[in-house]
Each structure stands twice: as C-alpha cells, then as structure tokens.
C-alpha cells in the first residue's frame, strides 16, 4: 500500500512558470551575443509601420518595434517579448482546461505545456510563429466557450483572436479550417450556422484583417508568392513523399515526449488495476464533447499537414508545427485526472516536471557553449552583434561624414548593423525594392549606404546605383559566453558613397 502524499499547494505552478519566464529571458541574454536573424528581420521591418511585409503579416514586426521603442537594442527585451506571448498561451490553455476539467487539471495542463522545446530552448527565436502561438491558444479556448455557451460576446472575442492570429501568420488558417470542420461534423455545432453568433465572430475577424487584405491587393499578394516560393524550396524529391511526413510526425512526437514522460512518472505509483480503471475513464472522457473537441483540434491539423507533405513531397519545417502542440496538454489533463488529484501521483508529477525543466536549459547551454566550443564553429547567436555594427560605422567614417542612413545587404548582417547602429539605419535587403518597399531609391542614391553581406561586392559594379569602395573582408568575431573564441565569419563590408545621379558604370569598370 502506497503512503498518502500531502496535498500540493497550487501556488507552485505560477512559481514554476515565473521561474521559467525569468530563466528563458536571462539565460539567452547571457549566452548569446546577437539576436536570431528572424528577430533581426522583424525589427527592421517594424521600423516601417506597414500592413504587411513580403514574407508575413505585420503583427510580429510591430510587436518587436514597440519593444524597441522602450528598450532599444537590449537583447533580453526580445527574449522577454517571446516569453510574454508564451505566457499568454499558458493563460489560454489554463482557461480552456479549467472550463472542461477543473482548476487542478488546468494547473497540470500549463505545467505540461512548459515541458516542450517550443516554450523553452526554441523560444529565444522571436518570430511570427511565437506571436501566432498565443493567438492559436486563445482562438482554441474562446471558440470552445463560444460553442458551449453560444453567447455573442464569446463569438466576437473568438473572431478578434482569429483575426490577430492571421495578422501574425497565415498558418493559423489550418486551425480555423479545423474549427469550421468541427462545426459541420458535430450535430451541436451545425446549429450555430443558423444563429447570429458565428457570423458576428466572422465579421469581427474580417474587421481586424481588412487593412491587411487591402494591403495584399495593393501589393500583388506578395506574401502568398513568398509562400509558394518557400514551398518550392522545401521540395525533397521522390523520397520526400515518405521522408517528409515521417519527419514531421517525428517532430510532433518529440514535442510531446517530455509531457508523456512526466505523466508516466506521475502515474507510476498506481497499480495495474488502477491503471486499467484510469484507461477506461480516459476512453469515456475522450468520447465526451470536450474530449472530442480537443482530439480534433490536436490531431486534424497534424493529419492535414502530414497528408499534404505526403502528397506534394514538401518538407514541413519543425517550427511550422509549433502551435499544434497547444491542444495536447489540455487533452492529457482531461484524460488523466490522477495527475491533478491530491495524492502521490500529483506529487510524482510535480517532481518529474521540476526535474525535466532544467534539461531544456542544459540543452540550450550545450547548443550555445559546448557544441560550438568543441567544433569551433559558432552558432549564429554566438556572433558579436555590436562588433559588426561598430566595424561598419568605423569604415563609413573613414571617408564619409556622420553615420550611414541605409545598410544594404543580407538579413543577419544588415539586420545586425541596423539594430546596434548609432542612428539605426534602415535596411535595403539585397538591394531589392520588392523586399524593402519602404526604400526611396533616389534618397539612397543621394545619401549613400554601407554594404554588409557574405556575398563579395564586385569592384566596378554598382549596387543600387552606387559604386562600392573600401571593400573590406571583416572577420566577424564569435565567442561563447565563457569567453571561448570561435571561428569568425567573413562578412564583406563596403562604403557606397552618395552621388547626384545613379551610376551606370563605376570608375575603373
């Protein structure tokens, strides 16, 4: 007979999540010397308040820019921003699980959600996936409230959340299609097509995204063109029709493996008879309206992308499935009530969660410290961001007055110089006006620019109508947080002096 365990105080859960928030803000701030290119890209987009950018809708870029307005180039602020959106997802999962399974189960669900790489060592990469993560969770939770309560306010809130999710990333459309299918296939759901609430929610969603839709029409649906091109880039050949979906399913299994391990440890004190009874209860709960809803919201998006990958050979990138994991914790908390009941199982589950959480931190530290230290090759976040910006500005000052207003180049290099630059120059990505529509090319020709890229500028060949001079191969330094020097990355810097007319040819060509 197992000894009874003392009931666990519920305040350990907010303490656990709060510690995670601090850890995943401060740990990357200590370990990394530069932001991830996804974050850098969003920051130079956000300098220009557009209703869309060539890759994505605007919400992630706007969010990063708001943080920059307050905290400037402090790296920790963008890690905290990422954690803020993840915390919003925790709140939505707690609300949903509390509604379907009670407060104790809701605490279990948020702890389970903290045990995945998406909310831990992948989180320092702030990008549209992170923003969508929060609104996917809230759309999922608010939709359940709307369906079960059928009050107009819940439908409107669902529509607002869905609209904001679409302003983060279009892939939330997979969730929205799943929710529509749920309504169509459920007898309870079909009745909502004859009620006003659903249409009020749709109107709220359209109201939120209307300016972006107008921007799309005015800009030749550029983001959709990018999606098509990105899909072509991930075609993996004939073998991809098998390898792609299997890899994607492996990613989804990896995402929930720590959750399942913690749950298994929590249930380990139960005897065979109690486990059998628990499984019988889980089957009954899975057939309940809440169980079916969570199963549909979790499994249908995974199945849809798996089938799409199998049919087309497109490789589904790991981060594209980030939001799919959100329905797994409420589903597990609903099906396994022993994890929330006072007793030894809840105690073992807490112990497992507290033991597993540091493993993600260790993994991130290995990625940032040990692996680069052994190989000598830097992680992209090991590079010294401020050093590159200072080198570019020093090169500019050798021949030009003031500071550069524009940096022309590729995402990591140009984005880094923009973020840490004294005057935060605008980025003219790859000298392509379709990638940087905010650029006035006549102004750039008059004021000049600094060039930064891993691509060598060709002497005598103009870049955006400007002639490169002082071409320099800069060894971008990298080191670990412990001071271990790493292999530098060669970045080509050049000064592009301003001129009164665009250069057809450059001197010496």
NORNORFEN-V972381 format. One line per field, one symbol per residue. psi: psi as a letter, one per 40 degrees, with the letter a starting at -180 (. if undefined). A space follows every 50 residues. Layout:
# NORNORFEN-V972381
psi = ???
This chain:
# NORNORFEN-V972381
psi = hiiiiiihheeddddddddddddedddddddieiiidddddddddedhgi eiiddiieddddddddddddebehdddddddddddddddddddddddddd eidddddddddddefiddebeedeghaddddddddddddddddddddddf idddddddddddddddedideeddddddddddddehdddddeeeiddddd ddddddddeddddddddefffddddddddddddeheaddddddddddddd dddddeddddddddddedeiidddddddddddddddeidddddddddddd dddddddddddeehhhidedededededdddddddgeddeihaddddddd dddddddddddddddddddddddddehiideeigddddddddddddedei iaiheihhaidddddddddeidegiihghffhdddgeehhddddddeaii hhiehhihhehihfeihhifhhhhghiiiieeehiihihhhhiihgiiid iihdiihe.
